[in-house]
Amino acid sequence: MASQRGLNRVIVKRNLASCCALACALILSSVAPAASAHAASASSLRVTARGAVTGTITALSGSSFTIQTAGRRTGVVNALTTAAARVTGQDYPYVYGGGHAQAGIASIGTKGPGYNGKRTGYDCSGSVAAVLAGAGLWPAGGGVPNDAGIIAQLLREHLIARGAGTGPVAVTLYDHPGAHIFMNIDGRFFGTSDGGGGGNPRGGAGWLDDGAPDATSRSYKPYHFFPWVLKGSTTAGHIDGFALDALSGDAAVLELGVKVRVTYEQTRSGRMFATALAYPGAITASGTVESIANDDSSLTIQASDGSSLTLLTQDAPQLVEDVVAGDTVSVTYLQSGSSVIALSLTVTATPSPSPTDTSTTGAPTSGTPATGAAG
């Protein structure tokens, strides 16, 4: 279990200004591929907005993480429609490879149409995955393959079948393998294009209101979501991705499935940088370190009232690697059954060095005389 959980964690070393750490996961899922991020930090770019948002970590890499907020429970088709409207309203341009690193997050993509190394947006499969993720049908923040890869994954999960959807409520994907993909949500087409040019004039993702001529092309293969999928409900909210460049702390331990409140700065390009993290429902305690396990799997602190608390750190030994017995610490933790799991640890004070009883020459003032000393 420990080795499997290690795959769902990223530890980012920072300075000692403050301690921010993301928590032990109670829910496991696959790790998203690392996003292709700009090297610049928020401090070197123009900040246009600041804010805070709360959600659950759904994907992570060594340079970024993604959260999905909790929305009101609604039907899957309603959630798909809402997600498509949100992407349309963002008015992103077409960017080849955009939206592939983290589903639901526009990105600079890779060299191809619309790419200039700075512009963020979506391509066809990136935009479709963003809508699916907004309804809980694709891992929010997870990696996105090409159009054929999306179809293959949904087929493996038994969510879709060949043929166009029918009836009053239907959702159909139209795929030209290796070339293009778009979708129809309850009678309305969505994508970066559908062959008629009736979408976003910048070529980006949005509602397509031109009759979708490619929907009848023999080059495109239709796949519909099963009715039982569409009759379901979801609480999936919107998806946000954050870079880690501006986050300070002893160690940032990011792990999937944890609810976190993110304070962020947003740059002119739309990129968001996490600047601080908090854990709704977590507990903070202060005390003096009594002991640390030899393998750094746990530590015990003594509170001011004399009570002791043992916290598990086996999945994040970096939290205690610079801690010694006698340090005064502040620890944020979660209670999971009978286990107390450390999320973050900050050393607030260290013990003063014990004075050594020496003479002005540095020689001991008591004890066995040195060899050759006068009697």
N, C-alpha and C positions, 0 to 999 in steps of 0.2 A: 504493500500500500504506500509506503513512504517513497519508493522509487517512482511509482506512478504519479503521486502527488507532486513530486519534484518537477515533472514535466509541465505542470500547470502554474509554475511560479517563476517570477523574474525578480532578482534582487539587484537594486541599483544603489551603488555606494555614493554617498554625498558628503558634504562637509558637516560640521557640528553646530551649525547655526540653529537648527531646530530639528526635531525628529518627526518624520512622516513615514508611516508604514502601512501597507495594505495587508489584509488579513489572511488567516487560515481559511481555506475554502471548505465548505460543507457540500458544495455541488461541484462536480468535475465535468469538464468538457475539453475538446481539443484546442490546442494553442494555435492562434492565427499566425501566419507567416509575418516576419518583421516588415513593417511598413517602410516604403521608400520616403524618408523624411528629409526635410531641409536640415542642414547642419546648424543653421543659425538659431540662437535662442531668442526667447521673447524679448529679452532686454536689448537686443540689437535690432529689433524690428519695431515698426510703429504700432502701438497698441491702440485699437479703436473701441474696444469694449471690455468690460470686466463683469464677472458674475459668479454664480455658484449654482450647482445642479446636483441632485441626488439620484443615484441609480445603482444597478448591480453590474459588477465587472463581468463582461462577456467574452473578452478577448484581450490578449496582451502580447507584447514583443519586448525586445530589449530597449526600445526607444519610445514606446507609446502604449496606451491601453485604451479600451473602449468600454463604455457603460451603456446600458439600456434603461431608460426610466420606466417606472411602473405607470401604466395608463389605466383608465377605467375598463372594466371587462366589457368587451364588445365582440360582435361576430367577426369571423376571419375576413369575410368579404368587405365589411365596413373598415376593418383595419387596413386591408390592401388599398382601398380607395383613399383613405386618409394618408397613407404613406406615399401614394402616387401624387396626391395633391401637394404634399409637403415638398417632394422633390421638384415638382413643377414650379412651385412658388420660389424655390431657391435660385432658379434661373441660371443654372450652371451651363457653361458651354460644353460642346463635345470635346473630350480629351481621350485619346487612345490609351487604354489601360487604366483610365480613371475609375476609382471605386473598387479596384481588385484587391488591394492590400488588406482592406478592412471593409466588409460589407456594410453599406450605409454611410460610409465616409468618403466624400469626394476627395480626390488626390491628384497630384501632378501627372500621374501615369508614366508612360514610357514613350520613347521616340516613335512618332507616327502622327497622324492627322490631329491637329489641335494642340500638340505638345510644344511648349516653349521653355520647359524647366521651371516655370513659376505658376502658370495658370492651373487652377484646380477645376475638376469637372468629372463627368462620367462618360464611359462608352456604353455600348448597347447592353452587354452582359452585366457591367457594373451597375447600371441603372435598374435592371430587372432584379438583381440580387438585393439592391437597396430596398425595393418595395416588398420583396418576399421577407426580408429580415424584419421589416416594420410590422409584419403580421405574425412573426414567430415561425415562419416556414423556412428560414435559412438562419444559420448562427449569426447573430448580430456582431459585427466586427470580425467575423471569421473570414478566411481567405476565399476569394472568388475565382474559379477556373474560367475558361472560355465558355461560350454558349453551349457547346456540345457537352462540356463538363458539368454544367448546371443541370442539363437534361438527364445525364447519366446518374448524377447524384440523387435527383428527385425520383428517378425510376428505382434506384436501389432501395430508397426509403419507402417505396410503394405509396407515394403521394400523388403520382400522375399516371396516366395511361394514354395510349395513342388515340388520336382523333380529337376533333373540336368538341368543346363542351356544348350541351344543349339544355334547354329549360330556362326558367325565369332567372335563375342564379347560376352563373357559370364563369369560370376563369380558365383561359386557354393561353398557352405559350406557343408562339410560332417561331420555329427554328430552321434556319438554313445552315446546316452544320459547318462550322469553321468560318462562317461569313457574317451572320447577323441573327439577332433574336429580338423579339418584341412581344407584347402580351395584350390580351383583352380581359378587362376586369368588369364583369357584369354589364357587358355590351359597349364598353368604352375602351378604345385602344390607347396604349401607353408605350413609350420607348423613346429612343433617340431618332428613329425614323421608321416608316413602314412602307417606303417605296413611293409615297405620294408627295412628300415634302410639306405636309400640313401640320408640322409640329413647331417646336421652338425655332425661331428664325436664326438663332445662333448655332443650331444643330444639336443642342443639348437635350437632355431628357425632359419629357413632359407629356401631357395628354396630346393625342394625335387625332385631329378632327377632319379627316379627309377621305373616309371610307376604307382606308387600309387596303389598297390594291394588292399588296403582297400576301395578304391573308388567303387569297385564292390561287397564288402561284404554286406550281408543282414543285418548285425548289424548296418551299417551306413546308416543314412537317409539323402538324398541330399536335399538342399534348394538353389534355385537360386534367385539372385537379379533380380527384374523386369527390362525389357529393358529401361523403362523410367528413372529408377534410374541411369543406366550405361551411358545413353546418356547425362546426366547432366554434369555440370562442377563445379569446386571448386577452391578456393584460399587457402585452408588449407595447411599450411606449416608444418615444423617439430615441435615436441612437446618436451618441456623441463620442468623438475620439479626441484624446489629449496627448500631446507630446510631454516628455519627462524632463526636457532640458532645464526648465526653470524651477524644478522641485528640489528643495533642500531638505537635509535630514541626515541622521547617522546611516540609515539604510531604509530604502523603500522596498517593501516586500509585497509585490503584487501577486494576487492569487484570484482565481476564478470563483464566481459565485458569491462574492462578498459585497454587501451594500456599503456604499461609500458616498460621502458628500465632497464634491470637488470644487474648490475655488480656482478660477481660471482667468487668464488674460487671452483675448482674441486679437490677432493681428489683422492688418488690412487685407491680407490674402485670404482671411477666413480660417486660418489655422489657430487652434486653441492649445494653450500651454497650461498644464496643471501647476499651480503655485502653492497649494496647501490641500491637505486631505483630512477628513474627519470621519468617524465611524458611528453612525446612529446606532444606539443600543449597546455600544461598547462601554466598558467600565475602566476608570483610571484609578490607580492606587500608587501611593508613595511609600517608601521604606528603605531600610538598609539591607544590602545584600549579605545574607548569611552564608550562602554556599552556592557553588556552581558545579553541576555534574561534570565529571572528567571529559565526557564526550560532548559537552555543551548542549545536551538534550533538555536541560531544565535548569532553573535557578530558583532559589528560595529567598524571599525577602521578609524582613520583620518590620511590621508597622509600628507606629509610635505607641499604640496601646499594648504592644507586646505580642500580638498575634502574628502567626507566620502564614505565608501564602506561597505555594509552589506553582510555578508557571512552566508549561511545556514550551520548549524552543527547538525541538528536534528537527523540525522542518525549516527552521531559519536560524541556524547557529551563528550567523553573522550578527545577530542582534546582541550577542553577549561576548563577542570575540575580544573586545577591548574593555570589558567589565571585570572588576576584581572584587573579592570579598571586602566589605567595609564601605564600598561606594553607596552613596544615596542616589536612588533612582526613582523615576516616574515611569510607570508601566501602564500601557493600555492593553486590555485583554478582553476576550470573549469567553463566556461560560458555555461549554458544549457537553451536556450531560454532567458527568463527574470530572471532566477535564477542564482545566483553565489554560487557555491558549494565548500566548503572548502575541500581540500585534505590533507593538512598538515599544521601544525602551530608550529613555533619555537619562544620561548621567547628570544629575543636578549638583552633586558635590562629591569630592573625593576626600578620604581621610588625610589629615595632616601628617607629615613624616614624623616618626618618633625620634626625639632627640637622643643622640648618642653621647654617653658619658666619656669624654676624652679630655686629655690635657691639652695645653696650648701647642704642644709638639705633635699632637695626634696620637700619642702612645696611650694605651690603656692605663687608667689610674689605679686599677686593681687587677688581681689575677696573678698568674705565674710570671715571674720576671723573665725577660728575654735572656737568651744564652749570652754569657759574657758580661752581664750587667754587674756593677759593683755591689757587694754585699753590705 
